[in-house]
Amino acid sequence: MENINDMPKCNMMDEIKEQPLVFEYLINKYIKNGKIKAEFPLNFDEVKFVASGSSYNCARLGQKFFENIAKLKTSFEYSSEFNSNPDRLINKDVLYFFISQSGETYDTKCALNLVNKKGGHSFALVNNDNSYIYKTSEFKMNIESGVEKSIAATKSFTGGVLCLWLLALYAAQNKGVDIKEFVWGVENIKNDTLDVINNTENIEEAACILSKLKSFPIIGYGYNYVIAKEGALKIKETSYIDVNAYPTGEFLHGHTAILNENSVIVEIFHNSAGEFEQKTLEKIKKDYNPKIVAISDTEAYGADENFLEVKFKKFDNEIITMLSSVIILQILALKIALKLNRNVDKPLGLNKVVGEN
């Protein structure tokens, strides 16, 4: 098992390693005696998330948190698509939620300006409280992950996800929902995620397999589909491999046409998987027998030469499990990029606004 500390030094590696401390800081700041202490407006009928890139994937997870935990009506849209309809009606009963790691993302700034111009209500979630989006929004929250120098978002992404989870819990709590089951064990988040960084099995072997491919899919169900999207983006932008994400069930509807005798699939599979997901995975394996790289906290299949499990410790807390899967995909993206001699901190054709917090 290769320790991440033995890898060539780069900003992306450093920022992956900083994540457990970011998580601990946010948990200690916003959870007091089992209650969420946050500031979030509660007098809206709907939350609409607007973002781009990794922030969009963060928004997609936030949408699921607010819908599943707080039972609040939610929607989401790419910033660029939001801007494509300048004549849209801005509903004052909707809270428009803008996510940007830098707080200076151009298309997200334009979307915010459109809402502000028409008298809508805005909430900013950014990693820079000296940024345009933070200063121009009515309500705001700082991700507080520290300056992120690597172009590929790591700690700002997971910090944003954790902030959205906390805000959704706050909204649920104020509706009278008992949030004990959600926060159970979360105080161990730093040590648990450090364990994932240092002790996850078979990441090196998985990176060796995937670095030799020109393309491959990542599949996941529910929350894991969104995590798969973020993982695909990380590998694309650092290694330039054509990686695409699909919902596990939807993959059977036409997308299996890309499979052949040399196919490799990356799947994200947790111990909480339901019967439908398990049967879908079994069908893919039976009908197509691809080589499967499974990011999992449970034994998804029996011993098989076509199966490699990137296995991490099983946790009782769902948010820790989700963040662990993201971290593994970040490390996997980093390892693949280094094997291909890519400049992981400055990928081709990408730029990033980095502000001092």
Contacts in CASP RR format, 6 or more apart in sequence:
PFRMAT RR
TARGET T0000
AUTHOR 0000-0000-0000
METHOD contacts of the structure
MODEL  1
MENINDMPKCNMMDEIKEQPLVFEYLINKYIKNGKIKAEFPLNFDEVKFV
ASGSSYNCARLGQKFFENIAKLKTSFEYSSEFNSNPDRLINKDVLYFFIS
QSGETYDTKCALNLVNKKGGHSFALVNNDNSYIYKTSEFKMNIESGVEKS
IAATKSFTGGVLCLWLLALYAAQNKGVDIKEFVWGVENIKNDTLDVINNT
ENIEEAACILSKLKSFPIIGYGYNYVIAKEGALKIKETSYIDVNAYPTGE
FLHGHTAILNENSVIVEIFHNSAGEFEQKTLEKIKKDYNPKIVAISDTEA
YGADENFLEVKFKKFDNEIITMLSSVIILQILALKIALKLNRNVDKPLGL
NKVVGEN
1 199 0 8 1.000
1 201 0 8 1.000
1 204 0 8 1.000
2 203 0 8 1.000
2 204 0 8 1.000
3 198 0 8 1.000
4 13 0 8 1.000
4 16 0 8 1.000
4 17 0 8 1.000
4 197 0 8 1.000
4 198 0 8 1.000
4 331 0 8 1.000
5 17 0 8 1.000
7 13 0 8 1.000
7 334 0 8 1.000
7 335 0 8 1.000
7 338 0 8 1.000
8 338 0 8 1.000
10 150 0 8 1.000
10 334 0 8 1.000
10 344 0 8 1.000
10 345 0 8 1.000
11 149 0 8 1.000
11 150 0 8 1.000
11 345 0 8 1.000
12 150 0 8 1.000
12 152 0 8 1.000
12 154 0 8 1.000
12 238 0 8 1.000
12 330 0 8 1.000
12 334 0 8 1.000
12 344 0 8 1.000
12 345 0 8 1.000
13 334 0 8 1.000
15 148 0 8 1.000
15 149 0 8 1.000
15 150 0 8 1.000
15 154 0 8 1.000
15 155 0 8 1.000
16 154 0 8 1.000
16 155 0 8 1.000
16 197 0 8 1.000
16 327 0 8 1.000
16 330 0 8 1.000
16 331 0 8 1.000
16 334 0 8 1.000
17 197 0 8 1.000
18 145 0 8 1.000
18 155 0 8 1.000
19 154 0 8 1.000
19 155 0 8 1.000
19 158 0 8 1.000
19 159 0 8 1.000
19 193 0 8 1.000
19 197 0 8 1.000
19 323 0 8 1.000
19 327 0 8 1.000
20 189 0 8 1.000
20 190 0 8 1.000
20 191 0 8 1.000
20 193 0 8 1.000
20 194 0 8 1.000
20 197 0 8 1.000
21 190 0 8 1.000
22 144 0 8 1.000
22 145 0 8 1.000
22 146 0 8 1.000
22 155 0 8 1.000
22 158 0 8 1.000
22 159 0 8 1.000
22 162 0 8 1.000
23 158 0 8 1.000
23 159 0 8 1.000
23 162 0 8 1.000
23 189 0 8 1.000
23 190 0 8 1.000
23 193 0 8 1.000
23 323 0 8 1.000
24 189 0 8 1.000
24 190 0 8 1.000
25 144 0 8 1.000
26 144 0 8 1.000
26 159 0 8 1.000
26 162 0 8 1.000
26 163 0 8 1.000
26 166 0 8 1.000
27 162 0 8 1.000
27 186 0 8 1.000
27 187 0 8 1.000
27 189 0 8 1.000
29 37 0 8 1.000
29 144 0 8 1.000
30 36 0 8 1.000
30 37 0 8 1.000
30 38 0 8 1.000
30 166 0 8 1.000
31 37 0 8 1.000
31 166 0 8 1.000
31 183 0 8 1.000
31 186 0 8 1.000
31 187 0 8 1.000
34 179 0 8 1.000
34 180 0 8 1.000
34 183 0 8 1.000
35 173 0 8 1.000
35 179 0 8 1.000
36 166 0 8 1.000
36 169 0 8 1.000
36 170 0 8 1.000
36 173 0 8 1.000
36 179 0 8 1.000
38 141 0 8 1.000
38 166 0 8 1.000
38 167 0 8 1.000
38 170 0 8 1.000
39 139 0 8 1.000
39 141 0 8 1.000
40 123 0 8 1.000
40 139 0 8 1.000
40 141 0 8 1.000
40 167 0 8 1.000
40 170 0 8 1.000
40 171 0 8 1.000
41 95 0 8 1.000
41 121 0 8 1.000
41 123 0 8 1.000
41 139 0 8 1.000
42 171 0 8 1.000
42 174 0 8 1.000
44 93 0 8 1.000
44 94 0 8 1.000
44 95 0 8 1.000
44 121 0 8 1.000
45 73 0 8 1.000
45 93 0 8 1.000
45 94 0 8 1.000
46 72 0 8 1.000
46 73 0 8 1.000
46 74 0 8 1.000
46 75 0 8 1.000
46 91 0 8 1.000
46 93 0 8 1.000
46 94 0 8 1.000
46 95 0 8 1.000
47 63 0 8 1.000
47 66 0 8 1.000
47 72 0 8 1.000
47 73 0 8 1.000
47 74 0 8 1.000
47 75 0 8 1.000
47 94 0 8 1.000
47 95 0 8 1.000
47 97 0 8 1.000
47 123 0 8 1.000
48 74 0 8 1.000
48 75 0 8 1.000
48 76 0 8 1.000
48 77 0 8 1.000
48 94 0 8 1.000
48 95 0 8 1.000
48 96 0 8 1.000
48 97 0 8 1.000
49 59 0 8 1.000
49 60 0 8 1.000
49 62 0 8 1.000
49 63 0 8 1.000
49 74 0 8 1.000
49 75 0 8 1.000
49 76 0 8 1.000
49 77 0 8 1.000
49 97 0 8 1.000
49 99 0 8 1.000
50 59 0 8 1.000
50 76 0 8 1.000
50 77 0 8 1.000
50 78 0 8 1.000
50 79 0 8 1.000
50 82 0 8 1.000
50 96 0 8 1.000
50 97 0 8 1.000
50 98 0 8 1.000
50 99 0 8 1.000
50 108 0 8 1.000
50 111 0 8 1.000
50 112 0 8 1.000
51 58 0 8 1.000
51 59 0 8 1.000
51 76 0 8 1.000
51 78 0 8 1.000
51 79 0 8 1.000
51 98 0 8 1.000
51 99 0 8 1.000
51 100 0 8 1.000
51 105 0 8 1.000
51 108 0 8 1.000
52 78 0 8 1.000
52 79 0 8 1.000
52 80 0 8 1.000
52 100 0 8 1.000
52 105 0 8 1.000
52 107 0 8 1.000
52 108 0 8 1.000
53 233 0 8 1.000
54 101 0 8 1.000
54 153 0 8 1.000
54 156 0 8 1.000
54 157 0 8 1.000
54 230 0 8 1.000
54 233 0 8 1.000
55 99 0 8 1.000
55 100 0 8 1.000
55 101 0 8 1.000
55 105 0 8 1.000
55 108 0 8 1.000
55 153 0 8 1.000
55 157 0 8 1.000
56 76 0 8 1.000
56 78 0 8 1.000
56 79 0 8 1.000
56 99 0 8 1.000
57 157 0 8 1.000
57 226 0 8 1.000
57 229 0 8 1.000
57 230 0 8 1.000
57 233 0 8 1.000
58 99 0 8 1.000
58 125 0 8 1.000
58 157 0 8 1.000
58 160 0 8 1.000
58 161 0 8 1.000
58 164 0 8 1.000
58 230 0 8 1.000
59 76 0 8 1.000
59 97 0 8 1.000
59 99 0 8 1.000
59 164 0 8 1.000
60 76 0 8 1.000
60 226 0 8 1.000
60 229 0 8 1.000
61 161 0 8 1.000
61 164 0 8 1.000
61 165 0 8 1.000
61 223 0 8 1.000
61 226 0 8 1.000
61 227 0 8 1.000
61 322 0 8 1.000
62 74 0 8 1.000
62 161 0 8 1.000
62 164 0 8 1.000
62 165 0 8 1.000
62 168 0 8 1.000
63 74 0 8 1.000
63 75 0 8 1.000
63 76 0 8 1.000
64 222 0 8 1.000
64 223 0 8 1.000
64 226 0 8 1.000
65 164 0 8 1.000
65 165 0 8 1.000
65 167 0 8 1.000
65 168 0 8 1.000
65 169 0 8 1.000
66 72 0 8 1.000
66 74 0 8 1.000
66 164 0 8 1.000
66 167 0 8 1.000
66 168 0 8 1.000
66 171 0 8 1.000
67 73 0 8 1.000
67 74 0 8 1.000
69 165 0 8 1.000
69 168 0 8 1.000
69 169 0 8 1.000
69 171 0 8 1.000
69 172 0 8 1.000
69 177 0 8 1.000
69 182 0 8 1.000
70 168 0 8 1.000
70 169 0 8 1.000
70 171 0 8 1.000
70 172 0 8 1.000
70 175 0 8 1.000
70 177 0 8 1.000
71 172 0 8 1.000
71 175 0 8 1.000
72 168 0 8 1.000
72 171 0 8 1.000
78 107 0 8 1.000
79 98 0 8 1.000
79 105 0 8 1.000
79 107 0 8 1.000
79 108 0 8 1.000
79 110 0 8 1.000
79 111 0 8 1.000
80 107 0 8 1.000
82 88 0 8 1.000
82 111 0 8 1.000
82 114 0 8 1.000
83 107 0 8 1.000
83 110 0 8 1.000
83 111 0 8 1.000
83 114 0 8 1.000
86 114 0 8 1.000
88 114 0 8 1.000
90 96 0 8 1.000
90 114 0 8 1.000
90 115 0 8 1.000
90 118 0 8 1.000
90 119 0 8 1.000
90 120 0 8 1.000
91 120 0 8 1.000
92 119 0 8 1.000
92 120 0 8 1.000
92 121 0 8 1.000
94 120 0 8 1.000
94 121 0 8 1.000
95 121 0 8 1.000
95 122 0 8 1.000
95 123 0 8 1.000
95 139 0 8 1.000
96 111 0 8 1.000
96 112 0 8 1.000
96 115 0 8 1.000
96 120 0 8 1.000
96 121 0 8 1.000
96 122 0 8 1.000
96 123 0 8 1.000
97 122 0 8 1.000
97 123 0 8 1.000
97 125 0 8 1.000
98 108 0 8 1.000
98 111 0 8 1.000
98 112 0 8 1.000
98 122 0 8 1.000
98 123 0 8 1.000
98 124 0 8 1.000
98 125 0 8 1.000
98 133 0 8 1.000
98 137 0 8 1.000
99 108 0 8 1.000
99 124 0 8 1.000
99 125 0 8 1.000
99 126 0 8 1.000
99 160 0 8 1.000
100 108 0 8 1.000
100 109 0 8 1.000
100 124 0 8 1.000
100 125 0 8 1.000
100 126 0 8 1.000
100 131 0 8 1.000
100 133 0 8 1.000
101 126 0 8 1.000
101 127 0 8 1.000
101 128 0 8 1.000
101 143 0 8 1.000
101 148 0 8 1.000
101 153 0 8 1.000
101 156 0 8 1.000
101 157 0 8 1.000
102 126 0 8 1.000
102 127 0 8 1.000
102 128 0 8 1.000
102 131 0 8 1.000
102 352 0 8 1.000
102 353 0 8 1.000
102 354 0 8 1.000
102 355 0 8 1.000
103 109 0 8 1.000
103 124 0 8 1.000
103 126 0 8 1.000
103 127 0 8 1.000
103 128 0 8 1.000
103 131 0 8 1.000
103 132 0 8 1.000
103 133 0 8 1.000
103 134 0 8 1.000
103 353 0 8 1.000
104 128 0 8 1.000
104 131 0 8 1.000
104 132 0 8 1.000
104 133 0 8 1.000
104 353 0 8 1.000
104 355 0 8 1.000
105 133 0 8 1.000
105 353 0 8 1.000
108 133 0 8 1.000
109 132 0 8 1.000
109 133 0 8 1.000
109 136 0 8 1.000
112 122 0 8 1.000
112 124 0 8 1.000
112 133 0 8 1.000
112 136 0 8 1.000
112 137 0 8 1.000
113 136 0 8 1.000
115 121 0 8 1.000
115 122 0 8 1.000
116 122 0 8 1.000
116 136 0 8 1.000
121 138 0 8 1.000
121 139 0 8 1.000
122 136 0 8 1.000
122 137 0 8 1.000
122 138 0 8 1.000
122 139 0 8 1.000
123 137 0 8 1.000
123 138 0 8 1.000
123 139 0 8 1.000
123 140 0 8 1.000
123 141 0 8 1.000
124 133 0 8 1.000
124 134 0 8 1.000
124 136 0 8 1.000
124 137 0 8 1.000
124 139 0 8 1.000
124 140 0 8 1.000
124 141 0 8 1.000
125 140 0 8 1.000
125 141 0 8 1.000
125 143 0 8 1.000
125 160 0 8 1.000
125 163 0 8 1.000
125 164 0 8 1.000
126 133 0 8 1.000
126 134 0 8 1.000
126 140 0 8 1.000
126 142 0 8 1.000
126 143 0 8 1.000
127 142 0 8 1.000
127 143 0 8 1.000
127 144 0 8 1.000
127 145 0 8 1.000
127 146 0 8 1.000
127 148 0 8 1.000
127 156 0 8 1.000
127 160 0 8 1.000
127 357 0 8 1.000
128 134 0 8 1.000
128 142 0 8 1.000
128 355 0 8 1.000
128 356 0 8 1.000
128 357 0 8 1.000
129 140 0 8 1.000
129 142 0 8 1.000
129 357 0 8 1.000
130 355 0 8 1.000
130 356 0 8 1.000
130 357 0 8 1.000
131 355 0 8 1.000
134 140 0 8 1.000
134 142 0 8 1.000
141 163 0 8 1.000
141 167 0 8 1.000
142 357 0 8 1.000
143 156 0 8 1.000
143 159 0 8 1.000
143 160 0 8 1.000
143 163 0 8 1.000
144 357 0 8 1.000
145 155 0 8 1.000
145 156 0 8 1.000
145 158 0 8 1.000
145 159 0 8 1.000
145 160 0 8 1.000
146 155 0 8 1.000
146 156 0 8 1.000
146 357 0 8 1.000
147 354 0 8 1.000
147 355 0 8 1.000
147 356 0 8 1.000
147 357 0 8 1.000
148 154 0 8 1.000
148 155 0 8 1.000
148 156 0 8 1.000
148 352 0 8 1.000
148 354 0 8 1.000
149 345 0 8 1.000
149 354 0 8 1.000
150 344 0 8 1.000
150 345 0 8 1.000
151 237 0 8 1.000
151 345 0 8 1.000
151 346 0 8 1.000
151 347 0 8 1.000
151 350 0 8 1.000
151 351 0 8 1.000
151 352 0 8 1.000
152 234 0 8 1.000
152 237 0 8 1.000
152 238 0 8 1.000
152 330 0 8 1.000
152 333 0 8 1.000
152 344 0 8 1.000
152 347 0 8 1.000
154 330 0 8 1.000
157 230 0 8 1.000
157 326 0 8 1.000
158 323 0 8 1.000
158 326 0 8 1.000
158 327 0 8 1.000
161 322 0 8 1.000
161 323 0 8 1.000
161 326 0 8 1.000
162 319 0 8 1.000
162 323 0 8 1.000
165 319 0 8 1.000
169 179 0 8 1.000
169 182 0 8 1.000
169 183 0 8 1.000
172 179 0 8 1.000
173 179 0 8 1.000
182 317 0 8 1.000
182 318 0 8 1.000
182 319 0 8 1.000
183 317 0 8 1.000
184 316 0 8 1.000
184 317 0 8 1.000
185 316 0 8 1.000
185 317 0 8 1.000
185 320 0 8 1.000
186 317 0 8 1.000
186 319 0 8 1.000
186 320 0 8 1.000
188 317 0 8 1.000
188 320 0 8 1.000
189 317 0 8 1.000
189 319 0 8 1.000
189 320 0 8 1.000
189 323 0 8 1.000
192 313 0 8 1.000
192 315 0 8 1.000
192 317 0 8 1.000
192 320 0 8 1.000
192 324 0 8 1.000
193 320 0 8 1.000
193 323 0 8 1.000
193 324 0 8 1.000
193 327 0 8 1.000
195 312 0 8 1.000
195 313 0 8 1.000
196 312 0 8 1.000
196 313 0 8 1.000
196 324 0 8 1.000
196 327 0 8 1.000
196 328 0 8 1.000
197 327 0 8 1.000
197 331 0 8 1.000
199 312 0 8 1.000
199 313 0 8 1.000
200 310 0 8 1.000
200 311 0 8 1.000
200 312 0 8 1.000
200 328 0 8 1.000
200 331 0 8 1.000
201 309 0 8 1.000
201 310 0 8 1.000
201 311 0 8 1.000
201 312 0 8 1.000
202 308 0 8 1.000
202 309 0 8 1.000
202 310 0 8 1.000
202 311 0 8 1.000
203 310 0 8 1.000
203 328 0 8 1.000
203 331 0 8 1.000
203 332 0 8 1.000
203 335 0 8 1.000
204 335 0 8 1.000
205 308 0 8 1.000
206 266 0 8 1.000
206 293 0 8 1.000
206 308 0 8 1.000
206 310 0 8 1.000
206 332 0 8 1.000
207 332 0 8 1.000
207 335 0 8 1.000
207 336 0 8 1.000
207 339 0 8 1.000
208 339 0 8 1.000
209 264 0 8 1.000
209 291 0 8 1.000
209 293 0 8 1.000
209 308 0 8 1.000
210 216 0 8 1.000
210 235 0 8 1.000
210 241 0 8 1.000
210 264 0 8 1.000
210 266 0 8 1.000
210 293 0 8 1.000
210 332 0 8 1.000
210 336 0 8 1.000
211 239 0 8 1.000
211 241 0 8 1.000
211 335 0 8 1.000
211 336 0 8 1.000
211 339 0 8 1.000
211 340 0 8 1.000
213 241 0 8 1.000
213 264 0 8 1.000
214 241 0 8 1.000
214 242 0 8 1.000
215 241 0 8 1.000
215 242 0 8 1.000
215 243 0 8 1.000
215 244 0 8 1.000
215 258 0 8 1.000
216 241 0 8 1.000
216 243 0 8 1.000
216 263 0 8 1.000
216 264 0 8 1.000
216 265 0 8 1.000
216 266 0 8 1.000
217 243 0 8 1.000
217 244 0 8 1.000
217 245 0 8 1.000
217 246 0 8 1.000
217 251 0 8 1.000
217 255 0 8 1.000
217 258 0 8 1.000
217 265 0 8 1.000
217 266 0 8 1.000
218 228 0 8 1.000
218 231 0 8 1.000
218 232 0 8 1.000
218 243 0 8 1.000
218 244 0 8 1.000
218 245 0 8 1.000
218 246 0 8 1.000
218 265 0 8 1.000
218 266 0 8 1.000
218 267 0 8 1.000
218 268 0 8 1.000
219 225 0 8 1.000
219 228 0 8 1.000
219 245 0 8 1.000
219 246 0 8 1.000
219 247 0 8 1.000
219 248 0 8 1.000
219 249 0 8 1.000
219 251 0 8 1.000
219 265 0 8 1.000
219 266 0 8 1.000
219 267 0 8 1.000
219 268 0 8 1.000
220 227 0 8 1.000
220 228 0 8 1.000
220 245 0 8 1.000
220 246 0 8 1.000
220 247 0 8 1.000
220 248 0 8 1.000
220 267 0 8 1.000
220 268 0 8 1.000
220 269 0 8 1.000
221 247 0 8 1.000
221 248 0 8 1.000
221 249 0 8 1.000
221 273 0 8 1.000
221 277 0 8 1.000
221 280 0 8 1.000
222 247 0 8 1.000
223 322 0 8 1.000
224 248 0 8 1.000
224 268 0 8 1.000
224 269 0 8 1.000
224 270 0 8 1.000
224 325 0 8 1.000
225 245 0 8 1.000
225 246 0 8 1.000
225 247 0 8 1.000
225 248 0 8 1.000
227 268 0 8 1.000
227 322 0 8 1.000
227 325 0 8 1.000
227 326 0 8 1.000
227 329 0 8 1.000
228 245 0 8 1.000
228 246 0 8 1.000
228 266 0 8 1.000
228 268 0 8 1.000
229 245 0 8 1.000
230 326 0 8 1.000
230 329 0 8 1.000
231 243 0 8 1.000
231 245 0 8 1.000
231 326 0 8 1.000
231 329 0 8 1.000
231 330 0 8 1.000
231 332 0 8 1.000
231 333 0 8 1.000
232 243 0 8 1.000
232 244 0 8 1.000
232 245 0 8 1.000
234 329 0 8 1.000
234 330 0 8 1.000
234 333 0 8 1.000
235 241 0 8 1.000
235 243 0 8 1.000
235 329 0 8 1.000
235 332 0 8 1.000
235 333 0 8 1.000
235 336 0 8 1.000
235 337 0 8 1.000
236 242 0 8 1.000
236 243 0 8 1.000
237 347 0 8 1.000
237 350 0 8 1.000
238 333 0 8 1.000
238 334 0 8 1.000
238 336 0 8 1.000
238 337 0 8 1.000
238 342 0 8 1.000
238 344 0 8 1.000
238 347 0 8 1.000
239 333 0 8 1.000
239 336 0 8 1.000
239 337 0 8 1.000
239 340 0 8 1.000
239 342 0 8 1.000
240 340 0 8 1.000
240 342 0 8 1.000
240 347 0 8 1.000
240 348 0 8 1.000
241 336 0 8 1.000
246 255 0 8 1.000
248 267 0 8 1.000
248 277 0 8 1.000
248 280 0 8 1.000
248 281 0 8 1.000
249 276 0 8 1.000
249 277 0 8 1.000
249 280 0 8 1.000
251 280 0 8 1.000
251 284 0 8 1.000
252 280 0 8 1.000
252 283 0 8 1.000
252 284 0 8 1.000
256 284 0 8 1.000
256 287 0 8 1.000
256 288 0 8 1.000
259 265 0 8 1.000
259 288 0 8 1.000
259 290 0 8 1.000
263 288 0 8 1.000
263 290 0 8 1.000
263 291 0 8 1.000
264 290 0 8 1.000
264 291 0 8 1.000
264 292 0 8 1.000
264 293 0 8 1.000
265 284 0 8 1.000
265 290 0 8 1.000
265 291 0 8 1.000
265 292 0 8 1.000
265 293 0 8 1.000
266 292 0 8 1.000
266 293 0 8 1.000
266 294 0 8 1.000
266 295 0 8 1.000
267 281 0 8 1.000
267 292 0 8 1.000
267 293 0 8 1.000
267 294 0 8 1.000
267 295 0 8 1.000
267 296 0 8 1.000
267 300 0 8 1.000
268 294 0 8 1.000
268 295 0 8 1.000
268 296 0 8 1.000
268 325 0 8 1.000
269 277 0 8 1.000
269 281 0 8 1.000
269 294 0 8 1.000
269 295 0 8 1.000
269 296 0 8 1.000
269 298 0 8 1.000
269 300 0 8 1.000
270 296 0 8 1.000
270 297 0 8 1.000
270 298 0 8 1.000
270 321 0 8 1.000
270 325 0 8 1.000
271 296 0 8 1.000
271 297 0 8 1.000
271 298 0 8 1.000
271 314 0 8 1.000
272 318 0 8 1.000
272 321 0 8 1.000
273 281 0 8 1.000
273 298 0 8 1.000
281 300 0 8 1.000
284 290 0 8 1.000
285 292 0 8 1.000
285 301 0 8 1.000
289 306 0 8 1.000
290 306 0 8 1.000
291 306 0 8 1.000
291 307 0 8 1.000
291 308 0 8 1.000
292 300 0 8 1.000
292 301 0 8 1.000
292 306 0 8 1.000
292 307 0 8 1.000
292 308 0 8 1.000
293 308 0 8 1.000
293 310 0 8 1.000
294 300 0 8 1.000
294 301 0 8 1.000
294 307 0 8 1.000
294 308 0 8 1.000
294 309 0 8 1.000
294 310 0 8 1.000
295 310 0 8 1.000
295 312 0 8 1.000
295 325 0 8 1.000
295 328 0 8 1.000
295 329 0 8 1.000
296 309 0 8 1.000
296 310 0 8 1.000
296 311 0 8 1.000
296 312 0 8 1.000
297 311 0 8 1.000
297 312 0 8 1.000
297 313 0 8 1.000
297 314 0 8 1.000
297 315 0 8 1.000
297 321 0 8 1.000
297 324 0 8 1.000
298 314 0 8 1.000
299 309 0 8 1.000
300 307 0 8 1.000
300 309 0 8 1.000
301 307 0 8 1.000
310 328 0 8 1.000
310 332 0 8 1.000
312 324 0 8 1.000
312 325 0 8 1.000
312 328 0 8 1.000
313 324 0 8 1.000
314 321 0 8 1.000
315 321 0 8 1.000
315 324 0 8 1.000
334 344 0 8 1.000
337 344 0 8 1.000
338 344 0 8 1.000
END
